[in-house]
Structure formats: C-alpha cells, structure tokens
Amino acid sequence: MSTLVEESLSVSGILLGKTMGRSEALADRFEGESARLADLEVRQRMAGRWVMSLIQMTFAIMPAAVYWFAGWSISNGGEAISIGTLVAFTTLQTRLFFPIGQLLSVGIDIQTSLALFDRVFEYLDLPVEIDEHDEARALPLDEVRGDVALHDVWFRYDPEGPWTLRDISFSVPAGTRTALVGETGSGKTTLGYLVARLYDPERGSVAIDGVDVRDLTFASLSDLVGVVAQETYLFHSSVRDNLRFARPDASDEEVEAAARAARIHDTIASLEDGYDTIVGERGYRFSGGEKQRIAIARTILRNPPILLLDEATSSLDVETERAVQEALDGLAAGRTTITIAHRLSTVREADQILVLDDGAIVERGTHDELLLLGGRYAALVARDQSTVGASL
C-alpha cells in the first residue's frame, strides 16, 4: 500500500495519470488494494483466534461443570464435599487456567512473529557482495595523483550468464580525460561503475594510484571518485541542504561558490527563497538542466580528484546541454575524468576515446585518429551527425 500511494500520489504519478486519462483507474486500483489489505488484516487477526475462543470457552465452562458435578454427587448420596473444598478447588482451577490461557495467547503471537522474522532474516542473511575487508586503508587526498588503471577486467551480473565486460585493460593518466562510447548495452556504465566500486570485477583489477580499489575503505573511495549520473536525484529539502549533502561542514560561501562554478547560482538566487527554496519531490521545481547543474555543484563541493560522468547530458536539449557542458568542463578541469557518452559531440576533446562493443574494447585513440581509422567510431559519429541534422 505504501508503494502504491508513493507511485500514485507522487508528482510523476499524478502527471502520468492525468495525461494518460487514467486517474479513475488509479483510484480503482487503490480501492481494490485497500479491500484486499483489509481482508488480509482481518484474516491475520483471526488466525488462531478460533482455537483460543474454544479454549477460553472451555475454561469458563469448567467451574460450572465442577459445581454441577459436586451437586449431582451430593444429591445421589456420594461422598460429601464441603463447600470450602469446592470453592478452594474452583478458585485453584481459575488461578491455573488464567496463566495457561495467557501462555497459549502468547504462543499465537510468537508464531505470527516468527513468520515475520522469516521475511526479515531472509534479507539480513543475504551475502554482502561489496564489502570492506579488515585491512582496507585510506589514501590521503593531498597525496593522490588520480591515475586510474584497469587490468584484464572481466565482469558479469549472473555468475552463470554471459560476460558483460571481457578482457578490459586501459589506463587513465592523472589529469586527463577518457571517453567511453558505444551502442546501448555495450557495457559503458558498468565499466564506469567498476571504478567507483559499485561492482567488483570477477577477474582482473581496478586500481587508483596503483592501489586496488578493493583495498581502499569506502569512505576513502567516495572521497576519491565523484559520480554525476544521468538521472539526478534531489531530496525533498532546500537547495542548500541538497548541496550540503556532499559536504555537511561546507560554509554558505563554499556552497555558493560551487553553484557559481556549476552555472546555477543566478537561477537559485532569482528564486523567492534563494538557497532555502524547497526543491520538491525529486526536484520537480527545476528543469532537467537545472537539476543536472545542481548535481554538478554538489560534486564540485565534494571536490574529488577523479570524476565519473555517466551520460550527464544525454537527455537534454541542445541549449541546455551547452550550459551543462560548460559546467562539466569547469568541473573536469585538472581532474582525472572518465566520461560515458551517448552524444559524441561531448567527447571530441577527450585525450583518449574507447569504443566498446559487446563488452570489449574494439577501438581506442583520439577523435581524429578514430575518424581516420574509419571503423566503428566513425560510423557512430556519422549516425550522430545525421540524427542531429534531422532534429534540426
């Protein structure tokens, strides 16, 4: 029910329902799930209660049965039972039945709890795939150069499935820019996420300044690698709080300096509440380009020596892309940058371009070198230019 409410009553859900004319269908869906939940709640509450009702009824009938038996016995000439003995017996019986009934009731609660615990521990017992070992260390930021190297990297999501990445080896010298291009599904994003250690390679190694990322602490790795993703996530809080999420101890001056560097300060300052403006759910108050520049400002505030840009401008229009690209260029200056690109116009100035196909590097070189080669990259550029020309 919580998921359904979040989906249907979120800004995106309401917009989708109205534009698709499905508001009534969403309401009917909610009503149906509510009825189903109510039925499940009743069944849950009644589970085991019929047995408890019978037991409690039996306990209530027993004193009357004792009194009846005593009376019948006396009236039929049986051994006389004193009233004191009879009252003492029924009182003892009541005192014994009451805790027994309570224990039986607790037993039902325990069984219900165990069913819930099975679900909880099912998640808690899942193996941790990405973990920090006891001897992991941190690299001092002031000593980090920013060299990134991948050696003979193989990776797949399913241990029995096909390889997503195969025999990947390349290096990104400190302060240079490397671009990863290729068709959708070629493994570009997966390769970038290996550098940030969102995944671990099944074979081979990913190293920063000669140190395997698996030997670094998570805190150190997050300080070293900054990620600007294609889909920007903003909290339902103020702009200032969203920026400070990257560095909670940042001053107001540092926050504004980061926003200026990302070309978003003027937009924020023009708002009625400035940096105290609530961005709304998932930042709906801002356009796609503005949200992307806020994300860039957040990364600038963290100031990582290594930058991973995951198709940060692929969903933007040309004018917005130009503004965001200026902010990205400012962010990438002096940093080791790995750019995952869908629009090839954004990677022409890269020091090295790697072309991926089916999880393997098939071409590498500069923009001009790859165009002269006339291979896969040249075909991608020609298609990209024809797509841009058609849209214009």
C-alpha positions in Angstrom: 0.0 0.0 0.0 2.9 2.4 0.8 4.4 1.7 -2.6 1.1 2.2 -4.3 0.5 5.5 -2.6 4.0 6.7 -3.4 3.6 5.8 -7.0 0.1 7.2 -7.5 0.3 10.3 -5.4 3.8 11.4 -6.3 4.2 14.3 -8.7 5.3 12.0 -11.5 2.4 9.6 -10.8 -0.2 12.3 -10.8 1.1 13.8 -14.0 1.1 10.4 -15.7 -2.4 9.6 -14.5 -3.8 12.9 -15.7 -2.0 13.0 -19.1 -3.0 9.4 -19.8 -6.5 9.8 -18.6 -6.1 7.0 -16.1 -6.9 8.8 -12.8 -10.1 6.7 -12.3 -8.1 3.6 -13.0 -5.6 4.6 -10.4 -8.4 5.3 -7.9 -9.9 1.9 -8.6 -6.6 0.2 -8.2 -6.1 1.9 -4.8 -9.7 0.9 -3.7 -9.1 -2.8 -4.8 -5.8 -3.0 -2.9 -7.4 -1.4 0.2 -10.1 -4.0 0.2 -7.5 -6.8 -0.2 -5.4 -5.3 2.6 -8.5 -5.1 4.9 -9.3 -8.7 4.2 -5.7 -9.8 4.9 -5.7 -7.8 8.2 -8.9 -9.5 9.3 -7.5 -12.9 8.4 -4.3 -12.1 10.2 -6.2 -11.0 13.4 -8.4 -14.1 13.3 -5.5 -16.5 12.7 -5.6 -18.9 15.7 -8.3 -17.0 17.5 -11.0 -19.7 16.9 -8.8 -22.1 18.8 -8.3 -19.6 21.6 -12.0 -18.9 21.7 -12.8 -22.6 22.2 -10.1 -22.9 24.9 -11.4 -19.8 26.8 -15.0 -21.1 26.5 -13.8 -24.4 28.0 -12.1 -22.6 30.8 -15.3 -20.6 31.5 -17.5 -23.7 31.5 -15.2 -25.8 33.8 -16.2 -24.0 37.1 -19.9 -24.5 36.3 -19.2 -28.1 35.4 -17.4 -28.6 38.8 -20.3 -27.1 40.7 -22.8 -29.3 38.8 -20.7 -32.4 39.4 -20.5 -31.6 43.1 -24.2 -31.0 43.4 -25.1 -34.2 41.4 -22.7 -36.2 43.6 -24.2 -35.0 46.8 -27.8 -35.5 45.6 -27.0 -39.1 44.6 -25.6 -40.0 48.0 -22.0 -39.7 47.1 -19.2 -38.7 49.4 -19.9 -35.3 50.9 -17.8 -32.5 49.6 -17.6 -29.4 51.8 -18.4 -26.0 50.4 -14.9 -24.8 51.4 -13.3 -27.7 49.4 -15.4 -26.9 46.4 -14.7 -23.2 46.5 -11.0 -23.8 47.0 -10.9 -26.3 44.1 -12.7 -23.9 41.7 -10.5 -21.0 42.8 -7.3 -23.0 42.3 -8.7 -24.1 38.9 -9.3 -20.5 37.9 -5.8 -19.5 39.0 -4.3 -22.2 36.9 -6.4 -21.7 33.8 -5.7 -17.9 33.6 -1.9 -18.1 33.1 -2.3 -21.2 30.8 -4.7 -19.1 28.6 -2.2 -16.2 28.6 0.6 -18.6 27.6 -1.5 -20.0 24.8 -2.3 -16.5 23.5 1.4 -15.6 23.6 2.1 -18.7 21.6 -0.1 -17.4 18.7 1.8 -14.1 18.8 5.1 -15.9 18.7 4.0 -17.9 15.7 2.9 -14.7 13.9 6.2 -13.0 14.8 8.3 -16.0 13.5 6.5 -15.7 10.2 7.6 -12.0 10.0 11.1 -12.8 11.2 11.5 -15.3 8.4 11.0 -12.5 5.9 13.2 -10.1 7.8 16.1 -12.5 8.2 15.8 -13.6 4.6 17.2 -10.2 3.7 19.6 -9.9 6.6 21.1 -13.3 5.7 21.8 -12.3 2.1 25.6 -12.3 1.4 27.3 -8.9 1.2 28.7 -8.7 -2.3 30.7 -5.5 -1.9 32.4 -5.4 1.4 35.3 -3.7 3.1 37.9 -6.0 4.5 39.7 -5.5 7.8 42.9 -4.3 6.3 41.4 -1.7 4.0 43.2 1.6 4.0 42.6 5.2 3.1 44.6 7.3 0.6 45.5 10.8 1.8 43.7 13.3 -0.5 46.7 15.6 -0.6 48.9 12.8 -1.9 46.5 11.4 -4.5 47.6 11.9 -8.2 44.4 10.4 -9.7 45.9 7.7 -12.0 43.2 5.1 -12.9 44.1 1.7 -14.3 42.0 -1.4 -15.3 43.9 -4.6 -15.9 42.3 -7.7 -17.5 38.8 -6.9 -16.1 36.0 -9.4 -16.6 32.5 -8.9 -15.2 29.0 -10.4 -15.4 25.9 -9.9 -13.4 24.8 -13.5 -13.4 27.5 -16.0 -12.3 26.2 -18.4 -15.0 25.3 -15.8 -17.6 27.2 -14.2 -20.5 30.0 -11.8 -19.8 29.0 -8.1 -19.6 32.7 -7.0 -19.9 35.5 -9.0 -21.4 39.3 -8.5 -21.1 39.2 -4.8 -20.4 42.5 -3.1 -19.9 43.3 0.6 -20.1 44.8 3.4 -18.1 43.7 7.0 -17.5 46.7 9.2 -16.5 46.1 11.8 -13.8 44.5 15.0 -15.1 43.5 13.5 -18.5 40.0 12.8 -19.9 38.9 9.4 -21.2 35.6 8.9 -23.0 33.7 5.6 -23.2 31.4 5.3 -26.2 29.4 2.6 -27.9 25.9 1.2 -28.5 23.4 0.9 -25.7 24.1 -2.2 -23.7 27.8 -2.4 -24.7 28.9 -2.1 -21.0 29.9 1.6 -20.7 28.0 2.3 -17.5 29.1 -1.0 -15.9 32.7 -0.2 -16.7 32.4 3.2 -15.1 30.7 1.8 -12.0 33.6 -0.6 -11.5 35.9 2.4 -11.0 33.6 3.8 -8.3 33.4 0.2 -6.9 29.6 -0.1 -7.2 30.5 -3.5 -8.5 33.6 -5.7 -8.1 35.2 -7.4 -11.2 35.0 -11.2 -11.3 38.5 -11.2 -12.7 41.2 -8.6 -13.0 41.7 -5.4 -11.0 40.8 -1.7 -10.9 43.4 0.5 -9.3 43.8 4.1 -8.3 47.4 5.3 -8.0 48.5 1.7 -8.1 46.2 0.6 -5.2 43.4 -1.9 -5.9 40.0 -0.2 -5.1 39.1 -3.4 -3.1 42.0 -2.4 -0.7 40.5 1.0 0.0 38.0 2.0 2.6 34.6 3.0 1.4 35.0 6.5 2.9 38.3 7.0 1.1 36.9 5.8 -2.2 33.9 8.1 -2.0 36.3 11.0 -1.4 38.4 10.0 -4.4 35.7 9.3 -7.0 32.8 11.7 -7.7 29.9 10.5 -9.9 27.5 12.7 -11.9 24.8 10.3 -13.1 22.3 10.7 -16.0 19.4 10.7 -13.6 19.7 13.4 -11.0 18.3 12.6 -7.5 17.4 15.5 -5.3 15.9 15.2 -1.8 12.6 16.9 -0.8 14.5 19.6 1.1 16.1 23.0 0.4 18.6 23.7 -2.3 21.2 24.4 0.3 20.6 21.0 2.1 20.8 19.2 -1.2 24.2 20.8 -2.0 25.5 20.2 1.6 24.7 16.5 1.3 28.1 16.2 -0.4 29.9 18.0 2.4 27.8 18.8 5.6 30.5 21.1 7.0 30.6 23.4 4.0 30.0 27.1 4.6 27.4 29.2 2.8 30.2 30.9 0.9 31.6 27.5 -0.3 28.1 26.4 -1.3 27.5 29.5 -3.4 31.0 29.2 -4.9 30.2 25.6 -6.1 26.8 26.8 -7.5 28.6 29.6 -9.4 31.1 27.1 -10.8 28.2 25.0 -12.0 26.5 27.9 -13.6 23.4 27.6 -11.4 23.9 30.4 -8.8 21.9 33.0 -10.7 19.0 30.7 -11.2 18.9 29.8 -7.5 19.4 33.4 -6.4 16.4 34.6 -8.5 14.1 32.3 -6.5 12.0 34.0 -3.8 13.7 32.0 -1.0 17.0 31.6 -2.8 19.1 28.7 -1.4 16.3 28.0 1.1 13.9 27.1 -1.6 12.4 23.6 -1.2 13.2 21.7 -4.4 10.1 19.5 -4.2 9.8 15.8 -4.7 12.7 14.7 -6.9 13.4 18.4 -7.7 10.2 18.9 -9.7 10.5 22.7 -9.3 13.6 22.7 -11.6 14.1 21.7 -15.2 16.3 18.8 -16.2 19.2 21.0 -17.0 18.9 22.9 -13.7 18.7 19.7 -11.7 21.8 18.4 -13.5 23.7 21.6 -12.7 22.7 21.3 -9.1 24.1 17.8 -9.1 27.3 19.1 -10.7 27.6 21.8 -8.0 27.1 19.1 -5.4 30.1 17.2 -6.8 32.2 20.4 -7.1 31.6 20.9 -3.4 32.9 17.5 -2.6 36.0 18.2 -4.8 37.0 14.7 -5.8 40.3 14.2 -7.8 38.6 11.6 -10.1 35.4 12.3 -11.9 32.9 9.8 -13.5 30.3 11.4 -15.8 27.6 9.0 -16.8 25.8 10.4 -19.8 25.2 13.6 -17.9 23.7 15.5 -20.9 22.1 12.7 -23.0 18.5 13.7 -22.1 18.9 17.5 -22.5 18.1 19.8 -25.4 20.9 21.5 -27.3 20.8 24.8 -25.5 20.6 23.2 -22.0 23.3 20.7 -23.0 25.6 23.6 -23.8 25.1 25.2 -20.4 25.5 21.9 -18.6 28.6 21.0 -20.7 30.2 24.3 -19.7 29.7 23.4 -16.1 31.1 19.9 -16.7 34.1 21.3 -18.4 34.8 23.6 -15.4 34.3 20.6 -13.1 36.6 18.4 -15.1 39.5 20.9 -15.3 42.6 19.4 -13.6 40.8 16.2 -12.7 41.1 12.7 -14.0 37.8 12.3 -15.9 36.0 9.3 -17.3 33.1 10.3 -19.5 30.4 7.8 -20.5 29.0 9.5 -23.6 25.9 8.9 -25.7 26.2 12.2 -27.7 29.6 12.1 -29.3 29.8 15.8 -29.7 30.7 16.0 -26.0 33.8 13.8 -26.2 35.7 15.3 -29.2 38.3 16.9 -27.0 39.0 13.8 -24.9 42.6 12.7 -24.6 41.5 9.1 -25.2 38.3 7.6 -26.6 37.5 3.9 -26.0 34.9 2.3 -28.2 33.1 -0.6 -26.6 31.1 -3.3 -28.4 29.5 -6.3 -26.7 31.6 -5.8 -23.6 35.0 -5.5 -25.3 37.2 -2.5 -26.4 37.3 -2.6 -30.2 38.9 0.7 -30.9 40.9 3.3 -29.0 42.5 6.6 -29.8 41.7 10.4 -30.2 38.8 11.7 -32.1 40.8 12.5 -35.2 42.7 9.1 -35.1 39.5 7.2 -34.9 37.8 9.1 -37.7 40.8 8.3 -40.0 40.5 4.7 -39.0 37.0 4.6 -40.5 35.8 1.9 -38.2 33.1 1.7 -35.5 33.6 5.1 -34.1 33.4 6.8 -37.5 30.1 5.1 -38.1 28.8 6.3 -34.7 29.9 9.9 -35.4 28.2 9.8 -38.9 25.0 8.4 -37.3 25.1 11.0 -34.5 25.5 13.9 -37.0 22.7 12.6 -39.2 20.4 12.4 -36.1 21.3 16.0 -35.1 20.7 17.2 -38.6 17.4 15.5 -38.8 16.3 17.0 -35.5 17.3 20.5 -36.7 
